[in-house]
Amino acid sequence: MAGSGGELSDVPHPPFLFAGIRCALEMVLVASLILLLGLPAQNPIVLAVVVLLAFVAMVVVLFWCLNQQMDRWIKHARGKPTVQ
């Protein structure tokens, strides 16, 4: 067990801060783009669909970023490089 812990310390940990900031910026960019294109709608139903679409797109980006971070941690656990 002690030998495997030493092997993992050779590979750097995946960054948390930059991945979180990037994910937040991507979520804001996707939502703002959808809202800017759809907010001039006068019909309340269309407005609700646009807001719901922006929310769903933000959730998709969030889970996509989370999937990337999990893949990096799996690579780290296997001792492979995590930086692309």
DOSEKOL-859522 format. One record per atom (N, C-alpha, C): residue in one letter; atom name; x, y, z. Coordinates in Angstrom, 2 decimals, m for minus. Layout:
<pts>
<"a","CA",<X,Y,Z>>
...
</pts>
This chain:
<pts>
<"m","N",<0.81,m1.20,0.00>>
<"m","CA",<0.00,0.00,0.00>>
<"m","C",<0.85,1.26,0.00>>
<"a","N",<1.93,1.24,0.75>>
<"a","CA",<2.77,2.44,0.81>>
<"a","C",<3.41,2.72,m0.53>>
<"g","N",<3.73,1.67,m1.29>>
<"g","CA",<4.34,1.86,m2.61>>
<"g","C",<3.37,2.50,m3.59>>
<"s","N",<2.10,2.09,m3.53>>
<"s","CA",<1.13,2.66,m4.47>>
<"s","C",<0.84,4.12,m4.13>>
<"g","N",<0.91,4.50,m2.86>>
<"g","CA",<0.70,5.90,m2.49>>
<"g","C",<1.82,6.78,m3.01>>
<"g","N",<3.03,6.24,m3.03>>
<"g","CA",<4.15,7.01,m3.55>>
<"g","C",<4.05,7.20,m5.05>>
<"e","N",<3.49,6.20,m5.75>>
<"e","CA",<3.32,6.32,m7.19>>
<"e","C",<2.31,7.39,m7.55>>
<"l","N",<1.25,7.51,m6.77>>
<"l","CA",<0.23,8.51,m7.06>>
<"l","C",<0.72,9.92,m6.81>>
<"s","N",<1.67,10.09,m5.90>>
<"s","CA",<2.14,11.44,m5.61>>
<"s","C",<3.00,11.99,m6.75>>
<"d","N",<3.50,11.11,m7.65>>
<"d","CA",<4.28,11.58,m8.78>>
<"d","C",<3.41,12.28,m9.82>>
<"v","N",<2.16,11.90,m9.90>>
<"v","CA",<1.24,12.50,m10.87>>
<"v","C",<0.52,13.66,m10.18>>
<"p","N",<0.53,14.85,m10.79>>
<"p","CA",<m0.15,15.99,m10.14>>
<"p","C",<m1.66,15.80,m10.10>>
<"h","N",<m2.26,16.35,m9.06>>
<"h","CA",<m3.71,16.30,m8.92>>
<"h","C",<m4.37,17.17,m9.98>>
<"p","N",<m5.56,16.79,m10.43>>
<"p","CA",<m6.30,17.66,m11.35>>
<"p","C",<m6.69,18.96,m10.63>>
<"p","N",<m6.61,20.08,m11.32>>
<"p","CA",<m6.93,21.36,m10.66>>
<"p","C",<m8.43,21.50,m10.40>>
<"f","N",<m8.76,22.04,m9.24>>
<"f","CA",<m10.15,22.29,m8.90>>
<"f","C",<m10.59,23.70,m9.27>>
<"l","N",<m9.77,24.67,m8.92>>
<"l","CA",<m10.16,26.07,m9.06>>
<"l","C",<m10.37,26.44,m10.52>>
<"f","N",<m9.41,26.14,m11.36>>
<"f","CA",<m9.54,26.52,m12.77>>
<"f","C",<m10.66,25.76,m13.46>>
<"a","N",<m10.86,24.50,m13.09>>
<"a","CA",<m11.96,23.73,m13.68>>
<"a","C",<m13.31,24.30,m13.25>>
<"g","N",<m13.43,24.72,m12.01>>
<"g","CA",<m14.67,25.31,m11.52>>
<"g","C",<m14.96,26.66,m12.16>>
<"i","N",<m13.93,27.48,m12.30>>
<"i","CA",<m14.11,28.79,m12.94>>
<"i","C",<m14.48,28.62,m14.40>>
<"r","N",<m13.81,27.69,m15.08>>
<"r","CA",<m14.13,27.44,m16.48>>
<"r","C",<m15.56,26.95,m16.64>>
<"c","N",<m15.99,26.05,m15.77>>
<"c","CA",<m17.35,25.52,m15.83>>
<"c","C",<m18.38,26.64,m15.61>>
<"a","N",<m18.12,27.48,m14.62>>
<"a","CA",<m19.04,28.58,m14.34>>
<"a","C",<m19.12,29.55,m15.53>>
<"l","N",<m17.98,29.86,m16.13>>
<"l","CA",<m17.99,30.76,m17.28>>
<"l","C",<m18.72,30.14,m18.48>>
<"e","N",<m18.53,28.85,m18.69>>
<"e","CA",<m19.24,28.18,m19.79>>
<"e","C",<m20.74,28.17,m19.54>>
<"m","N",<m21.14,27.93,m18.28>>
<"m","CA",<m22.57,27.94,m17.96>>
<"m","C",<m23.18,29.32,m18.19>>
<"v","N",<m22.49,30.36,m17.76>>
<"v","CA",<m22.99,31.72,m17.94>>
<"v","C",<m23.05,32.08,m19.42>>
<"l","N",<m22.04,31.68,m20.17>>
<"l","CA",<m22.02,31.98,m21.60>>
<"l","C",<m23.16,31.30,m22.33>>
<"v","N",<m23.41,30.03,m22.03>>
<"v","CA",<m24.49,29.31,m22.70>>
<"v","C",<m25.84,29.91,m22.33>>
<"a","N",<m26.06,30.16,m21.06>>
<"a","CA",<m27.35,30.70,m20.63>>
<"a","C",<m27.58,32.11,m21.17>>
<"s","N",<m26.55,32.94,m21.15>>
<"s","CA",<m26.73,34.30,m21.64>>
<"s","C",<m26.95,34.33,m23.14>>
<"l","N",<m26.31,33.44,m23.88>>
<"l","CA",<m26.53,33.38,m25.32>>
<"l","C",<m27.96,32.97,m25.64>>
<"i","N",<m28.46,31.96,m24.94>>
<"i","CA",<m29.84,31.52,m25.17>>
<"i","C",<m30.83,32.61,m24.75>>
<"l","N",<m30.58,33.24,m23.62>>
<"l","CA",<m31.49,34.28,m23.15>>
<"l","C",<m31.46,35.52,m24.04>>
<"l","N",<m30.29,35.88,m24.54>>
<"l","CA",<m30.22,37.04,m25.43>>
<"l","C",<m30.96,36.80,m26.74>>
<"l","N",<m30.92,35.58,m27.24>>
<"l","CA",<m31.62,35.28,m28.47>>
<"l","C",<m33.12,35.13,m28.27>>
<"g","N",<m33.56,34.69,m27.10>>
<"g","CA",<m34.96,34.39,m26.91>>
<"g","C",<m35.76,35.34,m26.06>>
<"l","N",<m35.11,36.27,m25.36>>
<"l","CA",<m35.85,37.14,m24.46>>
<"l","C",<m36.70,38.21,m25.11>>
<"p","N",<m36.47,38.59,m26.34>>
<"p","CA",<m37.41,39.57,m26.93>>
<"p","C",<m38.81,39.01,m27.18>>
<"a","N",<m39.08,37.78,m26.78>>
<"a","CA",<m40.39,37.17,m27.01>>
<"a","C",<m41.45,37.87,m26.16>>
<"q","N",<m42.59,38.11,m26.78>>
<"q","CA",<m43.70,38.77,m26.09>>
<"q","C",<m44.66,37.76,m25.46>>
<"n","N",<m44.71,36.58,m26.02>>
<"n","CA",<m45.62,35.55,m25.53>>
<"n","C",<m45.04,34.93,m24.26>>
<"p","N",<m45.83,34.85,m23.18>>
<"p","CA",<m45.32,34.27,m21.93>>
<"p","C",<m44.92,32.81,m22.04>>
<"i","N",<m45.59,32.05,m22.91>>
<"i","CA",<m45.24,30.64,m23.07>>
<"i","C",<m43.88,30.51,m23.75>>
<"v","N",<m43.64,31.31,m24.75>>
<"v","CA",<m42.34,31.28,m25.43>>
<"v","C",<m41.24,31.74,m24.47>>
<"l","N",<m41.54,32.73,m23.67>>
<"l","CA",<m40.57,33.21,m22.67>>
<"l","C",<m40.24,32.11,m21.67>>
<"a","N",<m41.25,31.37,m21.23>>
<"a","CA",<m41.02,30.28,m20.28>>
<"a","C",<m40.18,29.17,m20.93>>
<"v","N",<m40.43,28.88,m22.19>>
<"v","CA",<m39.65,27.86,m22.89>>
<"v","C",<m38.20,28.29,m23.04>>
<"v","N",<m37.97,29.57,m23.32>>
<"v","CA",<m36.61,30.08,m23.46>>
<"v","C",<m35.86,29.99,m22.13>>
<"v","N",<m36.50,30.38,m21.05>>
<"v","CA",<m35.85,30.32,m19.74>>
<"v","C",<m35.60,28.86,m19.35>>
<"l","N",<m36.54,27.98,m19.62>>
<"l","CA",<m36.36,26.57,m19.33>>
<"l","C",<m35.23,25.98,m20.17>>
<"l","N",<m35.13,26.37,m21.43>>
<"l","CA",<m34.06,25.90,m22.30>>
<"l","C",<m32.70,26.37,m21.79>>
<"a","N",<m32.62,27.61,m21.31>>
<"a","CA",<m31.37,28.12,m20.74>>
<"a","C",<m30.98,27.34,m19.49>>
<"f","N",<m31.95,27.04,m18.65>>
<"f","CA",<m31.68,26.28,m17.44>>
<"f","C",<m31.20,24.87,m17.76>>
<"v","N",<m31.85,24.21,m18.71>>
<"v","CA",<m31.46,22.85,m19.10>>
<"v","C",<m30.07,22.87,m19.71>>
<"a","N",<m29.76,23.86,m20.52>>
<"a","CA",<m28.43,23.96,m21.12>>
<"a","C",<m27.36,24.16,m20.05>>
<"m","N",<m27.65,24.94,m19.02>>
<"m","CA",<m26.70,25.12,m17.93>>
<"m","C",<m26.45,23.81,m17.19>>
<"v","N",<m27.49,23.03,m16.97>>
<"v","CA",<m27.34,21.75,m16.29>>
<"v","C",<m26.53,20.78,m17.15>>
<"v","N",<m26.75,20.79,m18.45>>
<"v","CA",<m25.98,19.93,m19.35>>
<"v","C",<m24.50,20.29,m19.31>>
<"v","N",<m24.19,21.58,m19.33>>
<"v","CA",<m22.80,22.01,m19.26>>
<"v","C",<m22.19,21.63,m17.91>>
<"l","N",<m22.95,21.76,m16.84>>
<"l","CA",<m22.46,21.40,m15.52>>
<"l","C",<m22.09,19.92,m15.46>>
<"f","N",<m22.96,19.05,m15.94>>
<"f","CA",<m22.66,17.62,m15.89>>
<"f","C",<m21.55,17.24,m16.87>>
<"w","N",<m21.43,17.96,m17.98>>
<"w","CA",<m20.33,17.71,m18.91>>
<"w","C",<m18.99,18.06,m18.23>>
<"c","N",<m18.94,19.18,m17.54>>
<"c","CA",<m17.72,19.57,m16.82>>
<"c","C",<m17.42,18.59,m15.69>>
<"l","N",<m18.45,18.15,m15.00>>
<"l","CA",<m18.26,17.17,m13.93>>
<"l","C",<m17.72,15.86,m14.47>>
<"n","N",<m18.21,15.44,m15.64>>
<"n","CA",<m17.72,14.22,m16.27>>
<"n","C",<m16.23,14.35,m16.63>>
<"q","N",<m15.83,15.50,m17.15>>
<"q","CA",<m14.42,15.72,m17.47>>
<"q","C",<m13.56,15.65,m16.22>>
<"q","N",<m14.03,16.25,m15.13>>
<"q","CA",<m13.25,16.25,m13.89>>
<"q","C",<m13.14,14.84,m13.33>>
<"m","N",<m14.22,14.06,m13.42>>
<"m","CA",<m14.16,12.67,m12.94>>
<"m","C",<m13.18,11.86,m13.79>>
<"d","N",<m13.17,12.08,m15.09>>
<"d","CA",<m12.21,11.37,m15.95>>
<"d","C",<m10.78,11.71,m15.57>>
<"r","N",<m10.53,12.96,m15.23>>
<"r","CA",<m9.17,13.34,m14.82>>
<"r","C",<m8.78,12.69,m13.50>>
<"w","N",<m9.74,12.58,m12.58>>
<"w","CA",<m9.43,11.91,m11.31>>
<"w","C",<m9.23,10.42,m11.50>>
<"i","N",<m9.94,9.81,m12.44>>
<"i","CA",<m9.72,8.39,m12.72>>
<"i","C",<m8.33,8.19,m13.32>>
<"k","N",<m7.93,9.08,m14.22>>
<"k","CA",<m6.58,9.00,m14.78>>
<"k","C",<m5.54,9.20,m13.68>>
<"h","N",<m5.80,10.11,m12.76>>
<"h","CA",<m4.88,10.34,m11.64>>
<"h","C",<m4.76,9.09,m10.78>>
<"a","N",<m5.88,8.43,m10.53>>
<"a","CA",<m5.85,7.22,m9.70>>
<"a","C",<m5.10,6.08,m10.38>>
<"r","N",<m5.11,6.07,m11.69>>
<"r","CA",<m4.38,5.04,m12.43>>
<"r","C",<m2.91,5.40,m12.64>>
<"g","N",<m2.54,6.62,m12.27>>
<"g","CA",<m1.15,7.06,m12.41>>
<"g","C",<m0.82,7.63,m13.78>>
<"k","N",<m1.83,7.98,m14.55>>
<"k","CA",<m1.61,8.56,m15.87>>
<"k","C",<m1.61,10.09,m15.76>>
<"p","N",<m0.98,10.77,m16.71>>
<"p","CA",<m1.00,12.25,m16.67>>
<"p","C",<m2.41,12.78,m16.83>>
<"t","N",<m2.73,13.83,m16.07>>
<"t","CA",<m4.08,14.39,m16.09>>
<"t","C",<m4.17,15.68,m16.89>>
<"v","N",<m3.06,16.29,m17.22>>
<"v","CA",<m3.06,17.55,m17.96>>
<"v","C",<m2.95,17.21,m19.44>>
<"q","N",<m3.83,17.80,m20.23>>
<"q","CA",<m3.83,17.51,m21.67>>
<"q","C",<m2.88,18.41,m22.40>>
</pts>
